[in-house]
Amino acid sequence: MKPSYLYYKFIRGILRLCFPRAKTVYEQQPDDEPAVFVCNHSAIRGPVMMTLDFKRKHQTWTVHCALDSKKAVNYAFHDILIGNSRRFKRFWRMLAHIVAKLLPPLLWYDTIPVYHDSGIIKTFKQSIKAMTEGSDLVIFAESPKRFSEYICELQAGFVDIARLYYRKAKKALKFYPVYLEKKNAVISVGKPIAYDPELPLDEQREKIASYLRDSIDRLARALPKHKPVPFMTDRWYSAYGMYENDVQGYWKMIDQNE
Protein backbone atom coordinates (compact mmCIF):
# COMPACT_ATOMS: atom_id res chain seq x y z
CA MET A 1 0.00 0.00 0.00
CA LYS A 2 1.32 3.42 -0.94
CA PRO A 3 2.08 5.79 1.93
CA SER A 4 0.02 8.95 2.21
CA TYR A 5 0.69 11.43 -0.59
CA LEU A 6 -0.64 14.19 1.67
CA TYR A 7 2.13 13.44 4.18
CA TYR A 8 4.69 13.62 1.39
CA LYS A 9 3.32 16.96 0.19
CA PHE A 10 3.23 18.29 3.76
CA ILE A 11 6.90 17.46 4.37
CA ARG A 12 7.80 18.97 1.00
CA GLY A 13 6.07 22.15 2.10
CA ILE A 14 8.05 22.25 5.35
CA LEU A 15 11.31 21.71 3.46
CA ARG A 16 10.35 24.47 1.02
CA LEU A 17 10.23 26.90 3.94
CA CYS A 18 13.71 25.82 5.08
CA PHE A 19 15.52 25.80 1.75
CA PRO A 20 15.97 28.80 -0.56
CA ARG A 21 14.85 28.23 -4.12
CA ALA A 22 17.79 26.96 -6.13
CA LYS A 23 18.45 27.79 -9.76
CA THR A 24 19.95 25.26 -12.14
CA VAL A 25 23.01 26.40 -14.09
CA TYR A 26 24.15 24.26 -17.02
CA GLU A 27 27.58 24.35 -18.61
CA GLN A 28 25.93 22.66 -21.58
CA GLN A 29 22.17 22.67 -22.05
CA PRO A 30 20.90 19.04 -22.11
CA ASP A 31 18.80 17.80 -24.99
CA ASP A 32 15.42 16.15 -24.55
CA GLU A 33 16.81 12.62 -24.29
CA PRO A 34 16.78 10.88 -20.87
CA ALA A 35 20.06 11.25 -19.02
CA VAL A 36 21.69 10.41 -15.70
CA PHE A 37 22.54 13.22 -13.27
CA VAL A 38 25.16 12.13 -10.73
CA CYS A 39 25.29 14.36 -7.65
CA ASN A 40 27.20 14.93 -4.45
CA HIS A 41 25.06 14.14 -1.43
CA SER A 42 25.81 17.09 0.86
CA ALA A 43 23.96 15.36 3.72
CA ILE A 44 20.21 16.00 3.35
CA ARG A 45 20.80 19.10 1.22
CA GLY A 46 21.49 17.34 -2.07
CA PRO A 47 18.39 15.15 -2.25
CA VAL A 48 16.19 17.99 -1.01
CA MET A 49 17.46 20.45 -3.61
CA MET A 50 17.00 17.98 -6.46
CA THR A 51 13.51 17.07 -5.22
CA LEU A 52 12.33 20.65 -4.81
CA ASP A 53 14.08 22.54 -7.58
CA PHE A 54 15.36 20.29 -10.38
CA LYS A 55 12.75 20.86 -13.06
CA ARG A 56 13.47 18.00 -15.45
CA LYS A 57 11.25 14.95 -15.02
CA HIS A 58 13.29 12.48 -12.98
CA GLN A 59 13.33 9.57 -10.59
CA THR A 60 15.92 9.26 -7.85
CA TRP A 61 17.82 6.17 -6.79
CA THR A 62 17.15 5.58 -3.06
CA VAL A 63 18.61 2.88 -0.84
CA HIS A 64 15.98 0.16 -0.53
CA CYS A 65 16.05 -0.19 3.25
CA ALA A 66 14.97 3.45 3.66
CA LEU A 67 11.68 2.61 1.92
CA ASP A 68 10.66 -0.16 4.32
CA SER A 69 9.68 0.85 7.87
CA LYS A 70 11.06 -2.41 9.33
CA LYS A 71 14.36 -2.43 7.46
CA ALA A 72 14.75 1.31 7.93
CA VAL A 73 15.40 0.93 11.67
CA ASN A 74 19.00 -0.25 11.23
CA TYR A 75 19.50 2.23 8.42
CA ALA A 76 18.32 5.10 10.62
CA PHE A 77 20.37 3.93 13.60
CA HIS A 78 23.65 3.51 11.73
CA ASP A 79 23.50 5.79 8.69
CA ILE A 80 21.41 8.74 9.90
CA LEU A 81 21.90 8.83 13.66
CA ILE A 82 25.36 7.17 13.59
CA GLY A 83 24.30 5.29 16.70
CA ASN A 84 27.53 3.37 17.25
CA SER A 85 29.36 6.62 18.00
CA ARG A 86 27.00 7.69 20.79
CA ARG A 87 26.36 6.80 24.41
CA PHE A 88 22.92 5.63 25.55
CA LYS A 89 22.39 3.40 22.52
CA ARG A 90 18.94 2.33 23.71
CA PHE A 91 17.78 5.91 23.33
CA TRP A 92 19.21 6.15 19.81
CA ARG A 93 17.68 2.79 18.91
CA MET A 94 14.29 4.04 20.11
CA LEU A 95 14.73 7.22 18.07
CA ALA A 96 15.68 5.08 15.06
CA HIS A 97 12.29 3.33 15.29
CA ILE A 98 10.58 6.73 15.12
CA VAL A 99 12.67 7.86 12.15
CA ALA A 100 11.97 4.54 10.42
CA LYS A 101 8.24 5.23 10.57
CA LEU A 102 8.56 8.75 9.16
CA LEU A 103 11.13 8.07 6.44
CA PRO A 104 9.44 5.71 3.92
CA PRO A 105 6.43 7.94 3.15
CA LEU A 106 8.80 10.82 2.48
CA LEU A 107 10.98 8.82 0.06
CA TRP A 108 8.33 6.70 -1.65
CA TYR A 109 7.34 8.97 -4.54
CA ASP A 110 9.47 9.41 -7.68
CA THR A 111 12.14 7.04 -6.39
CA ILE A 112 13.71 3.76 -7.50
CA PRO A 113 14.95 1.39 -4.75
CA VAL A 114 18.64 0.48 -4.90
CA TYR A 115 19.75 -2.94 -3.65
CA HIS A 116 23.27 -3.96 -2.71
CA ASP A 117 22.90 -7.59 -3.75
CA SER A 118 21.29 -9.49 -6.62
CA GLY A 119 18.25 -7.25 -6.16
CA ILE A 120 20.14 -4.63 -8.17
CA ILE A 121 18.55 -6.29 -11.21
CA LYS A 122 15.23 -4.81 -10.03
CA THR A 123 16.86 -1.40 -9.78
CA PHE A 124 18.13 -1.60 -13.35
CA LYS A 125 14.80 -2.85 -14.71
CA GLN A 126 12.86 -0.02 -13.07
CA SER A 127 15.47 2.48 -14.25
CA ILE A 128 15.25 1.35 -17.87
CA LYS A 129 11.46 1.51 -17.69
CA ALA A 130 11.61 5.04 -16.26
CA MET A 131 13.99 6.26 -18.93
CA THR A 132 12.07 4.72 -21.81
CA GLU A 133 9.05 6.60 -20.46
CA GLY A 134 10.98 9.87 -20.58
CA SER A 135 12.40 10.29 -17.07
CA ASP A 136 15.95 11.15 -16.13
CA LEU A 137 17.74 9.36 -13.32
CA VAL A 138 19.20 11.23 -10.35
CA ILE A 139 21.89 9.22 -8.57
CA PHE A 140 23.86 9.97 -5.40
CA ALA A 141 26.76 7.59 -5.96
CA GLU A 142 29.34 8.64 -3.35
CA SER A 143 31.13 5.95 -1.38
CA PRO A 144 32.60 6.64 2.08
CA LYS A 145 36.12 6.71 0.60
CA ARG A 146 37.29 10.32 0.77
CA PHE A 147 38.58 12.17 -2.32
CA SER A 148 38.37 15.90 -1.51
CA GLU A 149 36.49 18.19 0.85
CA TYR A 150 33.76 18.47 -1.79
CA ILE A 151 33.25 14.92 -3.04
CA CYS A 152 34.00 11.31 -2.11
CA GLU A 153 34.96 8.59 -4.55
CA LEU A 154 32.01 7.37 -6.60
CA GLN A 155 30.75 3.80 -6.67
CA ALA A 156 31.00 3.01 -10.36
CA GLY A 157 28.32 0.31 -10.58
CA PHE A 158 25.71 2.82 -11.74
CA VAL A 159 27.52 3.06 -15.10
CA ASP A 160 26.18 -0.41 -15.99
CA ILE A 161 22.77 1.15 -16.64
CA ALA A 162 24.19 2.64 -19.85
CA ARG A 163 24.80 -0.73 -21.49
CA LEU A 164 21.29 -1.91 -20.65
CA TYR A 165 19.77 1.32 -21.95
CA TYR A 166 21.74 1.05 -25.17
CA ARG A 167 20.43 -2.48 -25.72
CA LYS A 168 16.87 -1.24 -25.17
CA ALA A 169 16.88 2.15 -26.90
CA LYS A 170 19.97 1.96 -29.13
CA LYS A 171 21.06 5.33 -27.71
CA ALA A 172 24.27 6.29 -25.91
CA LEU A 173 23.33 7.47 -22.44
CA LYS A 174 24.83 10.71 -21.14
CA PHE A 175 25.99 11.22 -17.56
CA TYR A 176 26.03 14.75 -16.11
CA PRO A 177 28.06 15.79 -13.02
CA VAL A 178 26.07 17.84 -10.50
CA TYR A 179 27.31 19.82 -7.51
CA LEU A 180 24.74 20.83 -4.90
CA GLU A 181 25.32 23.44 -2.23
CA LYS A 182 22.70 25.23 -0.17
CA LYS A 183 24.44 28.56 0.58
CA ASN A 184 24.73 29.60 -3.06
CA ALA A 185 21.32 28.06 -3.86
CA VAL A 186 22.52 26.66 -7.16
CA ILE A 187 22.35 23.28 -8.87
CA SER A 188 25.59 23.31 -10.87
CA VAL A 189 25.47 20.89 -13.82
CA GLY A 190 28.67 20.23 -15.74
CA LYS A 191 29.28 19.00 -19.26
CA PRO A 192 28.26 15.37 -19.77
CA ILE A 193 30.23 12.27 -20.63
CA ALA A 194 28.56 9.72 -22.89
CA TYR A 195 28.64 5.94 -22.81
CA ASP A 196 30.52 4.46 -25.76
CA PRO A 197 29.04 1.11 -26.87
CA GLU A 198 32.28 0.33 -28.74
CA LEU A 199 34.39 0.21 -25.56
CA PRO A 200 34.47 -2.53 -22.86
CA LEU A 201 32.16 -1.76 -19.94
CA ASP A 202 34.91 -2.46 -17.36
CA GLU A 203 37.01 0.28 -18.92
CA GLN A 204 34.14 2.75 -18.99
CA ARG A 205 33.10 2.29 -15.36
CA GLU A 206 36.37 3.82 -14.16
CA LYS A 207 36.52 6.41 -16.95
CA ILE A 208 32.99 7.73 -16.45
CA ALA A 209 33.08 7.62 -12.63
CA SER A 210 36.43 9.44 -12.53
CA TYR A 211 35.27 12.10 -14.97
CA LEU A 212 32.11 12.75 -12.93
CA ARG A 213 34.02 12.85 -9.61
CA ASP A 214 36.62 15.29 -10.96
CA SER A 215 33.96 17.45 -12.59
CA ILE A 216 31.90 17.69 -9.40
CA ASP A 217 35.04 18.75 -7.53
CA ARG A 218 35.76 21.37 -10.22
CA LEU A 219 32.19 22.71 -10.14
CA ALA A 220 32.43 23.08 -6.37
CA ARG A 221 35.69 25.03 -6.54
CA ALA A 222 34.24 27.38 -9.16
CA LEU A 223 31.48 28.59 -6.82
CA PRO A 224 31.86 31.53 -4.43
CA LYS A 225 33.51 30.54 -1.17
CA HIS A 226 31.35 28.21 0.92
CA LYS A 227 31.74 25.52 3.54
CA PRO A 228 31.39 22.09 1.94
CA VAL A 229 29.14 19.53 3.59
CA PRO A 230 30.84 16.12 3.46
CA PHE A 231 29.02 12.93 2.52
CA MET A 232 30.05 11.33 5.81
CA THR A 233 30.85 13.28 8.98
CA ASP A 234 33.90 12.77 11.18
CA ARG A 235 31.58 11.04 13.66
CA TRP A 236 30.78 8.41 11.02
CA TYR A 237 34.46 7.67 10.38
CA SER A 238 35.16 7.36 14.11
CA ALA A 239 32.37 4.77 14.45
CA TYR A 240 32.52 2.96 11.10
CA GLY A 241 36.00 3.71 9.80
CA MET A 242 36.59 0.04 8.98
CA TYR A 243 34.00 0.41 6.20
CA GLU A 244 35.58 3.37 4.41
CA ASN A 245 36.90 1.01 1.74
CA ASP A 246 34.24 -1.67 2.16
CA VAL A 247 30.87 -0.29 1.04
CA GLN A 248 29.36 -3.74 0.53
CA GLY A 249 30.38 -4.75 4.05
CA TYR A 250 28.72 -1.65 5.46
CA TRP A 251 25.40 -2.34 3.73
CA LYS A 252 25.56 -6.00 4.71
CA MET A 253 25.92 -4.90 8.32
CA ILE A 254 22.90 -2.59 8.01
CA ASP A 255 20.78 -5.23 6.27
CA GLN A 256 21.31 -7.72 9.07
CA ASN A 257 18.37 -8.13 11.43
CA GLU A 258 19.12 -7.39 15.06
The 8 nearest C-alpha neighbors of each residue, nearest first, counted from 0:
[[1, 2, 3, 104, 107, 4, 67, 103],
 [0, 2, 3, 107, 104, 4, 108, 103],
 [3, 1, 104, 4, 0, 107, 103, 6],
 [2, 4, 5, 6, 1, 104, 7, 8],
 [3, 5, 7, 6, 8, 2, 104, 1],
 [4, 6, 8, 3, 7, 9, 10, 2],
 [7, 5, 9, 3, 4, 8, 10, 104],
 [6, 8, 4, 105, 10, 5, 9, 104],
 [7, 9, 11, 5, 6, 10, 12, 4],
 [10, 8, 6, 12, 11, 7, 5, 13],
 [11, 9, 13, 12, 7, 8, 14, 6],
 [12, 10, 8, 14, 9, 13, 15, 7],
 [11, 13, 15, 9, 10, 14, 8, 16],
 [14, 12, 10, 16, 15, 11, 9, 17],
 [15, 13, 17, 11, 16, 12, 18, 10],
 [16, 14, 12, 13, 18, 17, 11, 51],
 [15, 17, 14, 13, 18, 12, 19, 11],
 [18, 16, 14, 15, 13, 19, 12, 20],
 [17, 19, 15, 16, 14, 20, 181, 48],
 [20, 18, 21, 184, 17, 15, 16, 181],
 [19, 21, 18, 184, 22, 52, 15, 51],
 [22, 20, 184, 185, 52, 19, 186, 23],
 [21, 23, 185, 186, 24, 184, 20, 52],
 [22, 24, 186, 185, 187, 25, 21, 53],
 [23, 25, 187, 188, 186, 22, 26, 185],
 [26, 24, 188, 27, 28, 189, 187, 23],
 [25, 27, 189, 190, 188, 28, 24, 187],
 [28, 26, 25, 190, 29, 189, 191, 188],
 [27, 29, 25, 30, 26, 190, 24, 188],
 [30, 28, 27, 31, 32, 25, 34, 191],
 [29, 31, 32, 28, 33, 34, 27, 173],
 [30, 32, 33, 29, 133, 34, 55, 28],
 [31, 33, 30, 34, 133, 29, 135, 172],
 [34, 32, 135, 130, 134, 133, 31, 35],
 [33, 35, 135, 173, 172, 174, 32, 136],
 [34, 36, 136, 174, 135, 137, 175, 173],
 [35, 37, 175, 137, 174, 176, 136, 138],
 [36, 38, 138, 176, 177, 139, 175, 137],
 [39, 37, 177, 139, 178, 176, 40, 138],
 [38, 40, 178, 41, 139, 150, 179, 45],
 [39, 41, 45, 42, 230, 139, 38, 46],
 [40, 42, 228, 45, 44, 230, 229, 39],
 [43, 41, 40, 44, 230, 45, 228, 229],
 [44, 42, 45, 46, 41, 47, 40, 48],
 [45, 43, 47, 41, 42, 46, 48, 181],
 [44, 46, 40, 41, 48, 47, 179, 43],
 [47, 45, 49, 48, 44, 43, 50, 40],
 [48, 46, 50, 44, 45, 49, 51, 43],
 [49, 47, 51, 45, 50, 46, 52, 44],
 [48, 50, 53, 46, 47, 52, 51, 45],
 [51, 49, 47, 48, 52, 46, 53, 59],
 [52, 50, 48, 49, 47, 53, 15, 11],
 [51, 53, 49, 48, 54, 21, 50, 20],
 [54, 52, 49, 55, 51, 50, 23, 48],
 [53, 55, 52, 56, 51, 49, 57, 23],
 [56, 54, 53, 57, 135, 134, 52, 31],
 [55, 57, 134, 135, 54, 58, 133, 53],
 [58, 56, 135, 134, 136, 55, 137, 59],
 [57, 59, 109, 110, 136, 137, 135, 134],
 [60, 58, 137, 110, 136, 111, 138, 61],
 [59, 61, 111, 138, 110, 112, 113, 137],
 [62, 60, 112, 113, 111, 63, 59, 110],
 [61, 63, 113, 112, 64, 65, 114, 60],
 [64, 62, 112, 113, 65, 66, 114, 61],
 [63, 65, 70, 71, 66, 67, 62, 74],
 [64, 66, 71, 63, 67, 62, 103, 102],
 [67, 65, 103, 64, 63, 107, 106, 68],
 [66, 68, 70, 64, 69, 71, 65, 103],
 [67, 69, 99, 71, 100, 70, 103, 66],
 [70, 68, 71, 67, 72, 99, 64, 100],
 [71, 69, 64, 67, 72, 68, 73, 74],
 [70, 72, 65, 74, 99, 64, 68, 69],
 [73, 71, 99, 75, 96, 95, 74, 70],
 [74, 72, 76, 75, 253, 71, 77, 70],
 [73, 75, 71, 78, 72, 77, 76, 253],
 [74, 76, 79, 95, 72, 73, 78, 77],
 [77, 75, 73, 95, 80, 82, 74, 81],
 [78, 76, 81, 82, 74, 75, 80, 79],
 [77, 79, 74, 81, 75, 80, 76, 73],
 [80, 78, 75, 81, 77, 76, 74, 82],
 [79, 81, 76, 82, 77, 75, 78, 91],
 [82, 80, 77, 78, 79, 83, 76, 84],
 [81, 83, 76, 80, 77, 84, 85, 91],
 [84, 82, 85, 81, 238, 77, 88, 239],
 [85, 83, 238, 82, 81, 234, 237, 86],
 [86, 84, 82, 83, 88, 87, 81, 91],
 [85, 87, 88, 84, 83, 82, 91, 89],
 [88, 86, 89, 90, 85, 91, 92, 82],
 [87, 89, 91, 90, 86, 92, 82, 85],
 [90, 88, 92, 91, 87, 93, 94, 86],
 [89, 91, 93, 88, 92, 87, 94, 95],
 [92, 90, 94, 88, 93, 89, 95, 82],
 [91, 93, 95, 89, 94, 90, 88, 76],
 [94, 92, 90, 96, 95, 91, 89, 97],
 [93, 95, 91, 97, 96, 92, 90, 98],
 [96, 94, 92, 98, 76, 75, 93, 72],
 [97, 95, 99, 93, 72, 94, 98, 100],
 [96, 98, 94, 100, 95, 99, 101, 93],
 [97, 99, 95, 101, 100, 96, 102, 94],
 [100, 98, 71, 96, 68, 72, 97, 102],
 [99, 101, 97, 68, 98, 102, 96, 103],
 [100, 102, 98, 99, 103, 104, 97, 105],
 [101, 103, 105, 99, 104, 100, 98, 106],
 [104, 102, 66, 106, 105, 107, 65, 67],
 [105, 103, 2, 107, 106, 102, 7, 101],
 [104, 106, 7, 103, 102, 107, 101, 10],
 [107, 105, 103, 104, 108, 102, 66, 110],
 [106, 108, 104, 103, 105, 110, 66, 109],
 [107, 109, 110, 106, 105, 104, 7, 4],
 [110, 108, 58, 59, 107, 111, 57, 106],
 [109, 111, 59, 58, 108, 60, 107, 61],
 [110, 112, 60, 61, 59, 113, 122, 58],
 [113, 111, 63, 61, 62, 60, 122, 110],
 [112, 114, 62, 63, 122, 61, 60, 119],
 [115, 113, 119, 118, 116, 63, 112, 62],
 [114, 116, 119, 113, 247, 118, 250, 117],
 [115, 117, 118, 114, 119, 247, 120, 251],
 [116, 118, 119, 120, 115, 114, 121, 122],
 [119, 117, 120, 114, 116, 121, 115, 122],
 [118, 120, 114, 122, 117, 121, 116, 113],
 [119, 121, 118, 123, 122, 124, 117, 114],
 [122, 120, 124, 119, 123, 118, 125, 114],
 [121, 123, 119, 125, 120, 113, 124, 112],
 [122, 124, 126, 120, 121, 125, 127, 160],
 [125, 123, 121, 127, 126, 122, 120, 128],
 [124, 126, 128, 122, 123, 127, 129, 121],
 [127, 125, 123, 129, 128, 124, 122, 130],
 [126, 128, 130, 124, 129, 125, 164, 131],
 [127, 129, 125, 131, 126, 130, 124, 132],
 [130, 128, 126, 132, 134, 127, 131, 125],
 [129, 131, 134, 133, 132, 127, 128, 33],
 [130, 132, 128, 133, 129, 127, 134, 168],
 [133, 131, 129, 130, 134, 128, 127, 33],
 [132, 134, 130, 131, 33, 129, 135, 32],
 [135, 133, 130, 57, 56, 129, 33, 132],
 [134, 136, 57, 33, 34, 35, 130, 56],
 [135, 137, 35, 58, 57, 59, 36, 138],
 [138, 136, 59, 36, 35, 37, 58, 60],
 [137, 139, 37, 60, 140, 59, 36, 38],
 [140, 138, 38, 40, 37, 141, 39, 137],
 [139, 141, 153, 154, 138, 142, 37, 38],
 [142, 140, 153, 151, 152, 139, 154, 143],
 [141, 143, 144, 153, 152, 154, 151, 140],
 [144, 142, 243, 145, 151, 231, 141, 244],
 [145, 143, 243, 142, 152, 151, 244, 146],
 [144, 146, 151, 152, 143, 147, 150, 142],
 [147, 145, 151, 152, 150, 144, 148, 149],
 [148, 146, 149, 150, 145, 151, 216, 152],
 [147, 149, 150, 227, 229, 146, 151, 145],
 [150, 148, 147, 227, 216, 229, 219, 151],
 [149, 151, 147, 148, 146, 216, 39, 152],
 [152, 150, 145, 146, 141, 144, 142, 153],
 [151, 153, 146, 144, 142, 141, 145, 212],
 [152, 154, 141, 140, 142, 155, 208, 151],
 [155, 153, 140, 142, 156, 141, 152, 157],
 [154, 156, 204, 157, 208, 153, 158, 205],
 [157, 155, 158, 154, 159, 204, 160, 140],
 [156, 158, 159, 155, 160, 154, 140, 138],
 [157, 159, 156, 160, 204, 161, 155, 207],
 [160, 158, 161, 157, 162, 156, 163, 200],
 [159, 161, 163, 158, 162, 157, 164, 123],
 [162, 160, 164, 159, 163, 172, 158, 165],
 [161, 163, 165, 164, 160, 159, 166, 196],
 [164, 162, 166, 160, 165, 161, 167, 159],
 [165, 163, 167, 161, 166, 162, 168, 127],
 [164, 166, 169, 170, 162, 168, 167, 163],
 [165, 167, 163, 164, 169, 168, 162, 170],
 [166, 168, 164, 165, 169, 163, 127, 170],
 [167, 169, 165, 170, 164, 166, 131, 171],
 [168, 170, 165, 166, 167, 171, 164, 172],
 [171, 169, 165, 168, 172, 164, 166, 167],
 [172, 170, 194, 165, 193, 195, 173, 169],
 [171, 173, 194, 161, 193, 34, 170, 174],
 [172, 174, 193, 34, 192, 191, 35, 194],
 [173, 175, 35, 191, 192, 36, 193, 34],
 [174, 176, 191, 36, 37, 189, 35, 190],
 [177, 175, 211, 37, 189, 215, 188, 36],
 [178, 176, 188, 38, 187, 37, 215, 189],
 [179, 177, 187, 215, 39, 38, 219, 186],
 [180, 178, 186, 45, 39, 177, 187, 185],
 [179, 181, 182, 183, 184, 185, 178, 41],
 [180, 182, 184, 183, 44, 179, 185, 18],
 [183, 181, 184, 180, 225, 185, 226, 19],
 [182, 184, 185, 181, 180, 223, 222, 225],
 [185, 183, 21, 181, 182, 180, 19, 20],
 [184, 186, 21, 22, 183, 23, 187, 180],
 [185, 187, 23, 179, 22, 24, 178, 188],
 [186, 188, 178, 24, 177, 185, 23, 25],
 [189, 187, 177, 25, 176, 24, 26, 186],
 [190, 188, 26, 176, 175, 25, 177, 191],
 [189, 191, 27, 26, 175, 188, 192, 176],
 [192, 190, 175, 174, 173, 189, 193, 176],
 [191, 193, 174, 173, 175, 207, 194, 190],
 [194, 192, 173, 172, 174, 171, 195, 191],
 [193, 195, 171, 172, 161, 196, 173, 192],
 [194, 196, 197, 198, 193, 171, 203, 172],
 [197, 195, 198, 194, 162, 171, 165, 199],
 [198, 196, 195, 199, 194, 200, 203, 171],
 [197, 199, 196, 195, 200, 203, 202, 194],
 [200, 198, 202, 201, 203, 197, 196, 195],
 [199, 201, 203, 202, 204, 198, 159, 162],
 [202, 200, 204, 203, 199, 205, 198, 206],
 [203, 201, 200, 199, 204, 205, 206, 198],
 [202, 204, 206, 200, 205, 201, 207, 199],
 [205, 203, 201, 155, 207, 206, 158, 202],
 [204, 206, 208, 203, 207, 209, 202, 155],
 [207, 205, 203, 209, 204, 208, 210, 202],
 [206, 208, 210, 209, 204, 205, 203, 211],
 [207, 209, 211, 205, 210, 155, 206, 204],
 [210, 208, 212, 206, 211, 207, 205, 213],
 [209, 211, 207, 213, 208, 212, 214, 206],
 [210, 212, 214, 176, 208, 209, 213, 215],
 [213, 211, 209, 215, 214, 210, 208, 216],
 [214, 212, 216, 210, 215, 211, 209, 217],
 [213, 215, 217, 211, 216, 212, 210, 218],
 [216, 214, 218, 212, 217, 178, 213, 176],
 [215, 217, 213, 219, 214, 218, 149, 150],
 [218, 216, 214, 220, 219, 215, 213, 221],
 [219, 217, 215, 221, 220, 216, 214, 178],
 [218, 220, 216, 217, 221, 222, 178, 215],
 [219, 221, 217, 222, 218, 216, 223, 224],
 [220, 222, 218, 219, 217, 223, 224, 216],
 [223, 221, 220, 219, 224, 218, 225, 183],
 [224, 222, 225, 221, 183, 220, 219, 182],
 [223, 225, 222, 226, 220, 221, 183, 219],
 [226, 224, 227, 223, 182, 222, 183, 180],
 [225, 227, 228, 224, 182, 180, 149, 148],
 [228, 226, 149, 229, 225, 148, 180, 41],
 [227, 229, 41, 226, 42, 230, 149, 148],
 [230, 228, 231, 41, 227, 232, 149, 148],
 [229, 231, 41, 40, 42, 228, 232, 151],
 [232, 230, 229, 235, 143, 233, 236, 42],
 [233, 231, 234, 235, 229, 230, 236, 228],
 [232, 234, 236, 235, 237, 231, 238, 229],
 [233, 235, 237, 232, 236, 238, 84, 81],
 [236, 234, 238, 232, 233, 237, 239, 231],
 [237, 235, 240, 239, 233, 238, 234, 232],
 [236, 238, 234, 235, 240, 239, 233, 84],
 [239, 237, 84, 235, 236, 83, 240, 234],
 [240, 238, 236, 241, 235, 242, 237, 243],
 [239, 241, 236, 242, 243, 237, 238, 235],
 [240, 242, 239, 243, 244, 245, 236, 238],
 [243, 241, 245, 240, 244, 249, 239, 246],
 [244, 242, 143, 144, 240, 245, 241, 246],
 [245, 243, 242, 144, 246, 143, 241, 142],
 [244, 246, 242, 248, 247, 243, 249, 241],
 [247, 245, 249, 248, 242, 244, 250, 142],
 [248, 246, 250, 249, 245, 251, 115, 242],
 [249, 247, 251, 245, 246, 250, 252, 242],
 [248, 250, 246, 252, 247, 251, 242, 253],
 [251, 249, 253, 247, 252, 248, 254, 246],
 [252, 250, 248, 254, 249, 253, 247, 255],
 [251, 253, 249, 250, 255, 254, 248, 247],
 [252, 254, 250, 251, 255, 73, 74, 249],
 [255, 253, 251, 252, 250, 256, 70, 73],
 [254, 256, 252, 253, 251, 257, 73, 250],
 [257, 255, 254, 73, 253, 70, 252, 69],
 [256, 255, 73, 254, 253, 72, 252, 70]]
